[in-house]
Amino acid sequence: MKKYFITGLVILLPLVVTIAIVIFLVNFLTKPFIGFVSQLLSMRLIFPQGFFFLSQNQVIHYGSQIVILIFLFFFTLFLGMIARWFFFKSLISLSDKILHKIPIINKVYKTTQEIIKTLFVTDKNAFKQVVMVPFPNEDAFVMGLIARESPNVCKDATEKDLISVLVPTAPNATTGYLLMYDKTKVIYLDMKPEDAVKYIVSCGVITPEHPEIGM
């Protein structure tokens, strides 16, 4: 009998303590607003005859607590989002100012920042068009990716309509040559950029016609 009682107590006591803590927290959080919300709900005449074994007053009281808890949840969530947004914005702004003031590093940082903004913010068409251009001489051709129009100063100096083309190297496509070509010498290809990169990285083994290497 004693063992059964202790076993039941071990099971029941944590449950009772948990329920008591939850009730305390609910009452603590909802008490400052319960009067105002209860008046609003009573004006709506929700369940005038009660609900199951609960009287109308109990329905209004518990309903008010539920409404308050839902409101507090979303308010806390919104507050957390605003706080994180301001925190990270302030942190990024501070780090940006610090990096801009460090000699040598600020040059690299500014250049990298401008490149990232150009690629992902200002120009959505950069490196989207695959082309074939003569390189390293007129009798050989390589694949490249259109960057954008060449600078006007370069066009004016050559008196030609130039376009900038990135020619990646194989098998490391993260490096390459930035070349400016006369638009009349650029051959546009109906190929996806990712297929072109696969072709370059695989040193010509993987092509759109042969996407897989046979084993």
PyMOL CGO cylinders between C-alpha atoms (Angstrom):
from pymol import cmd
from pymol.cgo import CYLINDER

trace = [
    CYLINDER, 0.00, 0.00, 0.00, 2.77, 2.41, 0.95, 0.3, 1, 1, 1, 1, 1, 1,
    CYLINDER, 2.77, 2.41, 0.95, 4.67, 1.73, -2.28, 0.3, 1, 1, 1, 1, 1, 1,
    CYLINDER, 4.67, 1.73, -2.28, 1.54, 2.35, -4.34, 0.3, 1, 1, 1, 1, 1, 1,
    CYLINDER, 1.54, 2.35, -4.34, 0.88, 5.60, -2.50, 0.3, 1, 1, 1, 1, 1, 1,
    CYLINDER, 0.88, 5.60, -2.50, 4.45, 6.83, -3.03, 0.3, 1, 1, 1, 1, 1, 1,
    CYLINDER, 4.45, 6.83, -3.03, 4.32, 5.89, -6.72, 0.3, 1, 1, 1, 1, 1, 1,
    CYLINDER, 4.32, 5.89, -6.72, 1.04, 7.75, -7.15, 0.3, 1, 1, 1, 1, 1, 1,
    CYLINDER, 1.04, 7.75, -7.15, 2.46, 10.74, -5.27, 0.3, 1, 1, 1, 1, 1, 1,
    CYLINDER, 2.46, 10.74, -5.27, 5.52, 10.82, -7.53, 0.3, 1, 1, 1, 1, 1, 1,
    CYLINDER, 5.52, 10.82, -7.53, 3.24, 10.90, -10.57, 0.3, 1, 1, 1, 1, 1, 1,
    CYLINDER, 3.24, 10.90, -10.57, 0.64, 13.31, -9.18, 0.3, 1, 1, 1, 1, 1, 1,
    CYLINDER, 0.64, 13.31, -9.18, 2.80, 15.86, -7.34, 0.3, 1, 1, 1, 1, 1, 1,
    CYLINDER, 2.80, 15.86, -7.34, 4.79, 17.15, -10.35, 0.3, 1, 1, 1, 1, 1, 1,
    CYLINDER, 4.79, 17.15, -10.35, 1.54, 17.46, -12.29, 0.3, 1, 1, 1, 1, 1, 1,
    CYLINDER, 1.54, 17.46, -12.29, -0.14, 19.42, -9.50, 0.3, 1, 1, 1, 1, 1, 1,
    CYLINDER, -0.14, 19.42, -9.50, 2.89, 21.70, -9.09, 0.3, 1, 1, 1, 1, 1, 1,
    CYLINDER, 2.89, 21.70, -9.09, 3.01, 22.31, -12.85, 0.3, 1, 1, 1, 1, 1, 1,
    CYLINDER, 3.01, 22.31, -12.85, -0.69, 23.17, -12.99, 0.3, 1, 1, 1, 1, 1, 1,
    CYLINDER, -0.69, 23.17, -12.99, -0.33, 25.47, -9.97, 0.3, 1, 1, 1, 1, 1, 1,
    CYLINDER, -0.33, 25.47, -9.97, 2.58, 27.31, -11.59, 0.3, 1, 1, 1, 1, 1, 1,
    CYLINDER, 2.58, 27.31, -11.59, 0.70, 27.66, -14.90, 0.3, 1, 1, 1, 1, 1, 1,
    CYLINDER, 0.70, 27.66, -14.90, -2.39, 29.03, -13.10, 0.3, 1, 1, 1, 1, 1, 1,
    CYLINDER, -2.39, 29.03, -13.10, -0.23, 31.49, -11.17, 0.3, 1, 1, 1, 1, 1, 1,
    CYLINDER, -0.23, 31.49, -11.17, 1.48, 32.72, -14.34, 0.3, 1, 1, 1, 1, 1, 1,
    CYLINDER, 1.48, 32.72, -14.34, -1.83, 33.04, -16.20, 0.3, 1, 1, 1, 1, 1, 1,
    CYLINDER, -1.83, 33.04, -16.20, -3.38, 35.04, -13.37, 0.3, 1, 1, 1, 1, 1, 1,
    CYLINDER, -3.38, 35.04, -13.37, -0.24, 37.16, -13.00, 0.3, 1, 1, 1, 1, 1, 1,
    CYLINDER, -0.24, 37.16, -13.00, -0.12, 38.05, -16.69, 0.3, 1, 1, 1, 1, 1, 1,
    CYLINDER, -0.12, 38.05, -16.69, -3.83, 38.63, -17.21, 0.3, 1, 1, 1, 1, 1, 1,
    CYLINDER, -3.83, 38.63, -17.21, -4.76, 40.36, -13.96, 0.3, 1, 1, 1, 1, 1, 1,
    CYLINDER, -4.76, 40.36, -13.96, -3.85, 43.93, -15.09, 0.3, 1, 1, 1, 1, 1, 1,
    CYLINDER, -3.85, 43.93, -15.09, -6.11, 43.64, -18.16, 0.3, 1, 1, 1, 1, 1, 1,
    CYLINDER, -6.11, 43.64, -18.16, -8.86, 41.29, -17.00, 0.3, 1, 1, 1, 1, 1, 1,
    CYLINDER, -8.86, 41.29, -17.00, -11.30, 44.03, -16.00, 0.3, 1, 1, 1, 1, 1, 1,
    CYLINDER, -11.30, 44.03, -16.00, -11.15, 45.91, -19.31, 0.3, 1, 1, 1, 1, 1, 1,
    CYLINDER, -11.15, 45.91, -19.31, -11.36, 42.78, -21.48, 0.3, 1, 1, 1, 1, 1, 1,
    CYLINDER, -11.36, 42.78, -21.48, -14.17, 41.31, -19.37, 0.3, 1, 1, 1, 1, 1, 1,
    CYLINDER, -14.17, 41.31, -19.37, -16.25, 44.43, -19.90, 0.3, 1, 1, 1, 1, 1, 1,
    CYLINDER, -16.25, 44.43, -19.90, -15.76, 44.19, -23.66, 0.3, 1, 1, 1, 1, 1, 1,
    CYLINDER, -15.76, 44.19, -23.66, -16.78, 40.54, -23.71, 0.3, 1, 1, 1, 1, 1, 1,
    CYLINDER, -16.78, 40.54, -23.71, -19.78, 41.08, -21.45, 0.3, 1, 1, 1, 1, 1, 1,
    CYLINDER, -19.78, 41.08, -21.45, -21.04, 43.74, -23.86, 0.3, 1, 1, 1, 1, 1, 1,
    CYLINDER, -21.04, 43.74, -23.86, -20.96, 41.13, -26.62, 0.3, 1, 1, 1, 1, 1, 1,
    CYLINDER, -20.96, 41.13, -26.62, -23.18, 38.79, -24.56, 0.3, 1, 1, 1, 1, 1, 1,
    CYLINDER, -23.18, 38.79, -24.56, -21.06, 35.74, -25.28, 0.3, 1, 1, 1, 1, 1, 1,
    CYLINDER, -21.06, 35.74, -25.28, -22.83, 32.56, -24.13, 0.3, 1, 1, 1, 1, 1, 1,
    CYLINDER, -22.83, 32.56, -24.13, -25.56, 34.35, -22.08, 0.3, 1, 1, 1, 1, 1, 1,
    CYLINDER, -25.56, 34.35, -22.08, -26.72, 31.01, -20.71, 0.3, 1, 1, 1, 1, 1, 1,
    CYLINDER, -26.72, 31.01, -20.71, -23.26, 29.78, -19.89, 0.3, 1, 1, 1, 1, 1, 1,
    CYLINDER, -23.26, 29.78, -19.89, -21.27, 27.06, -21.56, 0.3, 1, 1, 1, 1, 1, 1,
    CYLINDER, -21.27, 27.06, -21.56, -21.62, 23.46, -20.38, 0.3, 1, 1, 1, 1, 1, 1,
    CYLINDER, -21.62, 23.46, -20.38, -20.94, 23.53, -16.63, 0.3, 1, 1, 1, 1, 1, 1,
    CYLINDER, -20.94, 23.53, -16.63, -19.54, 27.08, -16.68, 0.3, 1, 1, 1, 1, 1, 1,
    CYLINDER, -19.54, 27.08, -16.68, -21.65, 30.07, -15.80, 0.3, 1, 1, 1, 1, 1, 1,
    CYLINDER, -21.65, 30.07, -15.80, -21.71, 33.22, -17.92, 0.3, 1, 1, 1, 1, 1, 1,
    CYLINDER, -21.71, 33.22, -17.92, -19.33, 35.01, -15.55, 0.3, 1, 1, 1, 1, 1, 1,
    CYLINDER, -19.33, 35.01, -15.55, -16.89, 32.11, -15.68, 0.3, 1, 1, 1, 1, 1, 1,
    CYLINDER, -16.89, 32.11, -15.68, -17.06, 32.00, -19.48, 0.3, 1, 1, 1, 1, 1, 1,
    CYLINDER, -17.06, 32.00, -19.48, -16.33, 35.74, -19.64, 0.3, 1, 1, 1, 1, 1, 1,
    CYLINDER, -16.33, 35.74, -19.64, -13.48, 35.43, -17.12, 0.3, 1, 1, 1, 1, 1, 1,
    CYLINDER, -13.48, 35.43, -17.12, -11.75, 32.49, -18.79, 0.3, 1, 1, 1, 1, 1, 1,
    CYLINDER, -11.75, 32.49, -18.79, -12.45, 33.88, -22.25, 0.3, 1, 1, 1, 1, 1, 1,
    CYLINDER, -12.45, 33.88, -22.25, -10.85, 37.17, -21.23, 0.3, 1, 1, 1, 1, 1, 1,
    CYLINDER, -10.85, 37.17, -21.23, -7.77, 35.34, -20.02, 0.3, 1, 1, 1, 1, 1, 1,
    CYLINDER, -7.77, 35.34, -20.02, -7.47, 33.47, -23.32, 0.3, 1, 1, 1, 1, 1, 1,
    CYLINDER, -7.47, 33.47, -23.32, -7.83, 36.68, -25.33, 0.3, 1, 1, 1, 1, 1, 1,
    CYLINDER, -7.83, 36.68, -25.33, -5.25, 38.44, -23.16, 0.3, 1, 1, 1, 1, 1, 1,
    CYLINDER, -5.25, 38.44, -23.16, -2.76, 35.57, -23.46, 0.3, 1, 1, 1, 1, 1, 1,
    CYLINDER, -2.76, 35.57, -23.46, -3.14, 35.51, -27.25, 0.3, 1, 1, 1, 1, 1, 1,
    CYLINDER, -3.14, 35.51, -27.25, -2.62, 39.26, -27.42, 0.3, 1, 1, 1, 1, 1, 1,
    CYLINDER, -2.62, 39.26, -27.42, 0.43, 39.08, -25.12, 0.3, 1, 1, 1, 1, 1, 1,
    CYLINDER, 0.43, 39.08, -25.12, 1.92, 36.28, -27.24, 0.3, 1, 1, 1, 1, 1, 1,
    CYLINDER, 1.92, 36.28, -27.24, 1.70, 38.25, -30.49, 0.3, 1, 1, 1, 1, 1, 1,
    CYLINDER, 1.70, 38.25, -30.49, 2.77, 41.48, -28.79, 0.3, 1, 1, 1, 1, 1, 1,
    CYLINDER, 2.77, 41.48, -28.79, 5.84, 39.75, -27.35, 0.3, 1, 1, 1, 1, 1, 1,
    CYLINDER, 5.84, 39.75, -27.35, 6.61, 38.21, -30.74, 0.3, 1, 1, 1, 1, 1, 1,
    CYLINDER, 6.61, 38.21, -30.74, 6.29, 41.59, -32.44, 0.3, 1, 1, 1, 1, 1, 1,
    CYLINDER, 6.29, 41.59, -32.44, 8.43, 43.26, -29.76, 0.3, 1, 1, 1, 1, 1, 1,
    CYLINDER, 8.43, 43.26, -29.76, 11.12, 40.62, -30.19, 0.3, 1, 1, 1, 1, 1, 1,
    CYLINDER, 11.12, 40.62, -30.19, 11.16, 41.08, -33.97, 0.3, 1, 1, 1, 1, 1, 1,
    CYLINDER, 11.16, 41.08, -33.97, 11.49, 44.85, -33.63, 0.3, 1, 1, 1, 1, 1, 1,
    CYLINDER, 11.49, 44.85, -33.63, 14.24, 44.50, -31.01, 0.3, 1, 1, 1, 1, 1, 1,
    CYLINDER, 14.24, 44.50, -31.01, 16.25, 42.03, -33.13, 0.3, 1, 1, 1, 1, 1, 1,
    CYLINDER, 16.25, 42.03, -33.13, 15.83, 44.17, -36.24, 0.3, 1, 1, 1, 1, 1, 1,
    CYLINDER, 15.83, 44.17, -36.24, 17.08, 47.30, -34.51, 0.3, 1, 1, 1, 1, 1, 1,
    CYLINDER, 17.08, 47.30, -34.51, 19.87, 45.36, -32.78, 0.3, 1, 1, 1, 1, 1, 1,
    CYLINDER, 19.87, 45.36, -32.78, 21.21, 43.77, -35.95, 0.3, 1, 1, 1, 1, 1, 1,
    CYLINDER, 21.21, 43.77, -35.95, 20.77, 46.97, -37.93, 0.3, 1, 1, 1, 1, 1, 1,
    CYLINDER, 20.77, 46.97, -37.93, 22.74, 48.89, -35.30, 0.3, 1, 1, 1, 1, 1, 1,
    CYLINDER, 22.74, 48.89, -35.30, 25.39, 46.15, -35.14, 0.3, 1, 1, 1, 1, 1, 1,
    CYLINDER, 25.39, 46.15, -35.14, 25.81, 46.07, -38.92, 0.3, 1, 1, 1, 1, 1, 1,
    CYLINDER, 25.81, 46.07, -38.92, 25.94, 49.87, -39.07, 0.3, 1, 1, 1, 1, 1, 1,
    CYLINDER, 25.94, 49.87, -39.07, 28.59, 49.98, -36.33, 0.3, 1, 1, 1, 1, 1, 1,
    CYLINDER, 28.59, 49.98, -36.33, 30.75, 47.29, -37.94, 0.3, 1, 1, 1, 1, 1, 1,
    CYLINDER, 30.75, 47.29, -37.94, 30.39, 49.01, -41.31, 0.3, 1, 1, 1, 1, 1, 1,
    CYLINDER, 30.39, 49.01, -41.31, 31.66, 52.30, -39.83, 0.3, 1, 1, 1, 1, 1, 1,
    CYLINDER, 31.66, 52.30, -39.83, 34.59, 50.57, -38.11, 0.3, 1, 1, 1, 1, 1, 1,
    CYLINDER, 34.59, 50.57, -38.11, 35.68, 48.69, -41.26, 0.3, 1, 1, 1, 1, 1, 1,
    CYLINDER, 35.68, 48.69, -41.26, 35.48, 51.87, -43.31, 0.3, 1, 1, 1, 1, 1, 1,
    CYLINDER, 35.48, 51.87, -43.31, 37.99, 53.55, -40.97, 0.3, 1, 1, 1, 1, 1, 1,
    CYLINDER, 37.99, 53.55, -40.97, 40.67, 50.82, -40.92, 0.3, 1, 1, 1, 1, 1, 1,
    CYLINDER, 40.67, 50.82, -40.92, 43.47, 51.55, -43.42, 0.3, 1, 1, 1, 1, 1, 1,
    CYLINDER, 43.47, 51.55, -43.42, 43.98, 49.04, -46.27, 0.3, 1, 1, 1, 1, 1, 1,
    CYLINDER, 43.98, 49.04, -46.27, 41.08, 46.90, -45.02, 0.3, 1, 1, 1, 1, 1, 1,
    CYLINDER, 41.08, 46.90, -45.02, 38.64, 49.68, -45.87, 0.3, 1, 1, 1, 1, 1, 1,
    CYLINDER, 38.64, 49.68, -45.87, 39.72, 49.56, -49.54, 0.3, 1, 1, 1, 1, 1, 1,
    CYLINDER, 39.72, 49.56, -49.54, 39.10, 45.82, -49.79, 0.3, 1, 1, 1, 1, 1, 1,
    CYLINDER, 39.10, 45.82, -49.79, 35.86, 46.07, -47.83, 0.3, 1, 1, 1, 1, 1, 1,
    CYLINDER, 35.86, 46.07, -47.83, 34.46, 48.93, -49.93, 0.3, 1, 1, 1, 1, 1, 1,
    CYLINDER, 34.46, 48.93, -49.93, 35.32, 47.17, -53.18, 0.3, 1, 1, 1, 1, 1, 1,
    CYLINDER, 35.32, 47.17, -53.18, 33.78, 43.90, -52.04, 0.3, 1, 1, 1, 1, 1, 1,
    CYLINDER, 33.78, 43.90, -52.04, 30.69, 45.69, -50.77, 0.3, 1, 1, 1, 1, 1, 1,
    CYLINDER, 30.69, 45.69, -50.77, 30.21, 47.46, -54.10, 0.3, 1, 1, 1, 1, 1, 1,
    CYLINDER, 30.21, 47.46, -54.10, 30.58, 44.17, -55.99, 0.3, 1, 1, 1, 1, 1, 1,
    CYLINDER, 30.58, 44.17, -55.99, 28.03, 42.40, -53.79, 0.3, 1, 1, 1, 1, 1, 1,
    CYLINDER, 28.03, 42.40, -53.79, 25.54, 45.25, -54.15, 0.3, 1, 1, 1, 1, 1, 1,
    CYLINDER, 25.54, 45.25, -54.15, 26.03, 45.28, -57.90, 0.3, 1, 1, 1, 1, 1, 1,
    CYLINDER, 26.03, 45.28, -57.90, 25.51, 41.53, -58.25, 0.3, 1, 1, 1, 1, 1, 1,
    CYLINDER, 25.51, 41.53, -58.25, 22.60, 41.03, -55.87, 0.3, 1, 1, 1, 1, 1, 1,
    CYLINDER, 22.60, 41.03, -55.87, 20.88, 44.40, -55.63, 0.3, 1, 1, 1, 1, 1, 1,
    CYLINDER, 20.88, 44.40, -55.63, 21.32, 46.79, -58.51, 0.3, 1, 1, 1, 1, 1, 1,
    CYLINDER, 21.32, 46.79, -58.51, 21.76, 44.53, -61.54, 0.3, 1, 1, 1, 1, 1, 1,
    CYLINDER, 21.76, 44.53, -61.54, 19.69, 41.35, -61.65, 0.3, 1, 1, 1, 1, 1, 1,
    CYLINDER, 19.69, 41.35, -61.65, 20.88, 40.48, -65.19, 0.3, 1, 1, 1, 1, 1, 1,
    CYLINDER, 20.88, 40.48, -65.19, 24.60, 40.31, -64.41, 0.3, 1, 1, 1, 1, 1, 1,
    CYLINDER, 24.60, 40.31, -64.41, 26.23, 36.98, -65.44, 0.3, 1, 1, 1, 1, 1, 1,
    CYLINDER, 26.23, 36.98, -65.44, 22.89, 35.63, -66.75, 0.3, 1, 1, 1, 1, 1, 1,
    CYLINDER, 22.89, 35.63, -66.75, 23.82, 35.52, -70.44, 0.3, 1, 1, 1, 1, 1, 1,
    CYLINDER, 23.82, 35.52, -70.44, 26.31, 32.96, -71.77, 0.3, 1, 1, 1, 1, 1, 1,
    CYLINDER, 26.31, 32.96, -71.77, 28.41, 34.02, -74.76, 0.3, 1, 1, 1, 1, 1, 1,
    CYLINDER, 28.41, 34.02, -74.76, 31.31, 32.76, -76.85, 0.3, 1, 1, 1, 1, 1, 1,
    CYLINDER, 31.31, 32.76, -76.85, 34.19, 35.15, -77.56, 0.3, 1, 1, 1, 1, 1, 1,
    CYLINDER, 34.19, 35.15, -77.56, 37.57, 34.89, -79.32, 0.3, 1, 1, 1, 1, 1, 1,
    CYLINDER, 37.57, 34.89, -79.32, 40.37, 34.20, -76.82, 0.3, 1, 1, 1, 1, 1, 1,
    CYLINDER, 40.37, 34.20, -76.82, 43.38, 34.16, -76.64, 0.3, 1, 1, 1, 1, 1, 1,
    CYLINDER, 43.38, 34.16, -76.64, 43.38, 34.88, -80.40, 0.3, 1, 1, 1, 1, 1, 1,
    CYLINDER, 43.38, 34.88, -80.40, 40.92, 35.27, -83.26, 0.3, 1, 1, 1, 1, 1, 1,
    CYLINDER, 40.92, 35.27, -83.26, 41.10, 31.56, -84.15, 0.3, 1, 1, 1, 1, 1, 1,
    CYLINDER, 41.10, 31.56, -84.15, 40.13, 30.23, -80.68, 0.3, 1, 1, 1, 1, 1, 1,
    CYLINDER, 40.13, 30.23, -80.68, 36.95, 30.68, -78.69, 0.3, 1, 1, 1, 1, 1, 1,
    CYLINDER, 36.95, 30.68, -78.69, 35.99, 30.46, -75.02, 0.3, 1, 1, 1, 1, 1, 1,
    CYLINDER, 35.99, 30.46, -75.02, 32.77, 30.63, -73.08, 0.3, 1, 1, 1, 1, 1, 1,
    CYLINDER, 32.77, 30.63, -73.08, 32.09, 33.68, -70.97, 0.3, 1, 1, 1, 1, 1, 1,
    CYLINDER, 32.09, 33.68, -70.97, 29.37, 35.47, -69.05, 0.3, 1, 1, 1, 1, 1, 1,
    CYLINDER, 29.37, 35.47, -69.05, 28.12, 38.94, -69.82, 0.3, 1, 1, 1, 1, 1, 1,
    CYLINDER, 28.12, 38.94, -69.82, 28.85, 41.25, -66.87, 0.3, 1, 1, 1, 1, 1, 1,
    CYLINDER, 28.85, 41.25, -66.87, 27.38, 44.52, -68.15, 0.3, 1, 1, 1, 1, 1, 1,
    CYLINDER, 27.38, 44.52, -68.15, 28.11, 47.39, -70.52, 0.3, 1, 1, 1, 1, 1, 1,
    CYLINDER, 28.11, 47.39, -70.52, 31.74, 48.50, -70.49, 0.3, 1, 1, 1, 1, 1, 1,
    CYLINDER, 31.74, 48.50, -70.49, 32.57, 51.90, -68.93, 0.3, 1, 1, 1, 1, 1, 1,
    CYLINDER, 32.57, 51.90, -68.93, 31.91, 54.88, -71.20, 0.3, 1, 1, 1, 1, 1, 1,
    CYLINDER, 31.91, 54.88, -71.20, 35.52, 56.02, -70.86, 0.3, 1, 1, 1, 1, 1, 1,
    CYLINDER, 35.52, 56.02, -70.86, 36.62, 52.74, -72.49, 0.3, 1, 1, 1, 1, 1, 1,
    CYLINDER, 36.62, 52.74, -72.49, 34.05, 53.07, -75.26, 0.3, 1, 1, 1, 1, 1, 1,
    CYLINDER, 34.05, 53.07, -75.26, 35.10, 56.64, -75.97, 0.3, 1, 1, 1, 1, 1, 1,
    CYLINDER, 35.10, 56.64, -75.97, 38.80, 55.69, -76.02, 0.3, 1, 1, 1, 1, 1, 1,
    CYLINDER, 38.80, 55.69, -76.02, 38.30, 52.90, -78.57, 0.3, 1, 1, 1, 1, 1, 1,
    CYLINDER, 38.30, 52.90, -78.57, 35.33, 54.46, -80.36, 0.3, 1, 1, 1, 1, 1, 1,
    CYLINDER, 35.33, 54.46, -80.36, 33.65, 51.06, -80.24, 0.3, 1, 1, 1, 1, 1, 1,
    CYLINDER, 33.65, 51.06, -80.24, 30.53, 49.72, -78.59, 0.3, 1, 1, 1, 1, 1, 1,
    CYLINDER, 30.53, 49.72, -78.59, 32.13, 47.51, -75.93, 0.3, 1, 1, 1, 1, 1, 1,
    CYLINDER, 32.13, 47.51, -75.93, 30.65, 45.00, -73.53, 0.3, 1, 1, 1, 1, 1, 1,
    CYLINDER, 30.65, 45.00, -73.53, 32.36, 43.43, -70.50, 0.3, 1, 1, 1, 1, 1, 1,
    CYLINDER, 32.36, 43.43, -70.50, 32.66, 39.64, -70.47, 0.3, 1, 1, 1, 1, 1, 1,
    CYLINDER, 32.66, 39.64, -70.47, 33.92, 37.48, -67.63, 0.3, 1, 1, 1, 1, 1, 1,
    CYLINDER, 33.92, 37.48, -67.63, 35.88, 34.49, -68.91, 0.3, 1, 1, 1, 1, 1, 1,
    CYLINDER, 35.88, 34.49, -68.91, 36.27, 31.93, -66.08, 0.3, 1, 1, 1, 1, 1, 1,
    CYLINDER, 36.27, 31.93, -66.08, 39.32, 29.66, -65.98, 0.3, 1, 1, 1, 1, 1, 1,
    CYLINDER, 39.32, 29.66, -65.98, 39.20, 25.87, -65.87, 0.3, 1, 1, 1, 1, 1, 1,
    CYLINDER, 39.20, 25.87, -65.87, 38.89, 23.97, -63.60, 0.3, 1, 1, 1, 1, 1, 1,
    CYLINDER, 38.89, 23.97, -63.60, 38.73, 26.78, -61.01, 0.3, 1, 1, 1, 1, 1, 1,
    CYLINDER, 38.73, 26.78, -61.01, 35.84, 28.94, -62.20, 0.3, 1, 1, 1, 1, 1, 1,
    CYLINDER, 35.84, 28.94, -62.20, 36.21, 31.34, -59.27, 0.3, 1, 1, 1, 1, 1, 1,
    CYLINDER, 36.21, 31.34, -59.27, 39.06, 33.05, -61.14, 0.3, 1, 1, 1, 1, 1, 1,
    CYLINDER, 39.06, 33.05, -61.14, 39.16, 34.35, -64.67, 0.3, 1, 1, 1, 1, 1, 1,
    CYLINDER, 39.16, 34.35, -64.67, 39.66, 37.28, -67.01, 0.3, 1, 1, 1, 1, 1, 1,
    CYLINDER, 39.66, 37.28, -67.01, 37.51, 40.36, -67.39, 0.3, 1, 1, 1, 1, 1, 1,
    CYLINDER, 37.51, 40.36, -67.39, 37.67, 41.25, -71.06, 0.3, 1, 1, 1, 1, 1, 1,
    CYLINDER, 37.67, 41.25, -71.06, 36.00, 43.98, -73.11, 0.3, 1, 1, 1, 1, 1, 1,
    CYLINDER, 36.00, 43.98, -73.11, 34.80, 43.00, -76.57, 0.3, 1, 1, 1, 1, 1, 1,
    CYLINDER, 34.80, 43.00, -76.57, 33.27, 44.77, -79.49, 0.3, 1, 1, 1, 1, 1, 1,
    CYLINDER, 33.27, 44.77, -79.49, 29.62, 43.68, -79.47, 0.3, 1, 1, 1, 1, 1, 1,
    CYLINDER, 29.62, 43.68, -79.47, 29.93, 42.53, -83.07, 0.3, 1, 1, 1, 1, 1, 1,
    CYLINDER, 29.93, 42.53, -83.07, 32.47, 39.88, -81.99, 0.3, 1, 1, 1, 1, 1, 1,
    CYLINDER, 32.47, 39.88, -81.99, 30.32, 38.43, -79.21, 0.3, 1, 1, 1, 1, 1, 1,
    CYLINDER, 30.32, 38.43, -79.21, 28.37, 35.25, -80.05, 0.3, 1, 1, 1, 1, 1, 1,
    CYLINDER, 28.37, 35.25, -80.05, 25.31, 34.75, -77.84, 0.3, 1, 1, 1, 1, 1, 1,
    CYLINDER, 25.31, 34.75, -77.84, 24.54, 31.17, -76.79, 0.3, 1, 1, 1, 1, 1, 1,
    CYLINDER, 24.54, 31.17, -76.79, 21.23, 29.63, -75.79, 0.3, 1, 1, 1, 1, 1, 1,
    CYLINDER, 21.23, 29.63, -75.79, 22.70, 28.05, -72.65, 0.3, 1, 1, 1, 1, 1, 1,
    CYLINDER, 22.70, 28.05, -72.65, 22.04, 28.36, -68.94, 0.3, 1, 1, 1, 1, 1, 1,
    CYLINDER, 22.04, 28.36, -68.94, 24.85, 29.94, -66.86, 0.3, 1, 1, 1, 1, 1, 1,
    CYLINDER, 24.85, 29.94, -66.86, 25.02, 26.88, -64.59, 0.3, 1, 1, 1, 1, 1, 1,
    CYLINDER, 25.02, 26.88, -64.59, 25.56, 24.62, -67.64, 0.3, 1, 1, 1, 1, 1, 1,
    CYLINDER, 25.56, 24.62, -67.64, 28.37, 26.86, -68.80, 0.3, 1, 1, 1, 1, 1, 1,
    CYLINDER, 28.37, 26.86, -68.80, 30.01, 26.76, -65.37, 0.3, 1, 1, 1, 1, 1, 1,
    CYLINDER, 30.01, 26.76, -65.37, 29.72, 22.94, -65.30, 0.3, 1, 1, 1, 1, 1, 1,
    CYLINDER, 29.72, 22.94, -65.30, 31.36, 22.78, -68.72, 0.3, 1, 1, 1, 1, 1, 1,
    CYLINDER, 31.36, 22.78, -68.72, 34.24, 25.00, -67.58, 0.3, 1, 1, 1, 1, 1, 1,
    CYLINDER, 34.24, 25.00, -67.58, 34.78, 23.31, -64.21, 0.3, 1, 1, 1, 1, 1, 1,
    CYLINDER, 34.78, 23.31, -64.21, 34.73, 19.83, -65.78, 0.3, 1, 1, 1, 1, 1, 1,
    CYLINDER, 34.73, 19.83, -65.78, 37.30, 20.96, -68.36, 0.3, 1, 1, 1, 1, 1, 1,
    CYLINDER, 37.30, 20.96, -68.36, 34.83, 20.31, -71.17, 0.3, 1, 1, 1, 1, 1, 1,
    CYLINDER, 34.83, 20.31, -71.17, 33.73, 16.82, -70.08, 0.3, 1, 1, 1, 1, 1, 1,
    CYLINDER, 33.73, 16.82, -70.08, 30.22, 17.79, -68.93, 0.3, 1, 1, 1, 1, 1, 1,
    CYLINDER, 30.22, 17.79, -68.93, 28.13, 19.45, -71.64, 0.3, 1, 1, 1, 1, 1, 1,
    CYLINDER, 28.13, 19.45, -71.64, 24.38, 20.14, -71.97, 0.3, 1, 1, 1, 1, 1, 1,
    CYLINDER, 24.38, 20.14, -71.97, 24.25, 17.22, -74.44, 0.3, 1, 1, 1, 1, 1, 1,
    CYLINDER, 24.25, 17.22, -74.44, 26.19, 14.96, -72.06, 0.3, 1, 1, 1, 1, 1, 1,
    CYLINDER, 26.19, 14.96, -72.06, 25.24, 16.09, -68.52, 0.3, 1, 1, 1, 1, 1, 1,
    CYLINDER, 25.24, 16.09, -68.52, 26.56, 12.95, -66.80, 0.3, 1, 1, 1, 1, 1, 1,
    CYLINDER, 26.56, 12.95, -66.80, 29.89, 11.19, -66.96, 0.3, 1, 1, 1, 1, 1, 1,
    CYLINDER, 29.89, 11.19, -66.96, 29.55, 7.50, -67.73, 0.3, 1, 1, 1, 1, 1, 1,
    CYLINDER, 29.55, 7.50, -67.73, 31.01, 5.11, -65.20, 0.3, 1, 1, 1, 1, 1, 1,
]
cmd.load_cgo(trace, "trace")
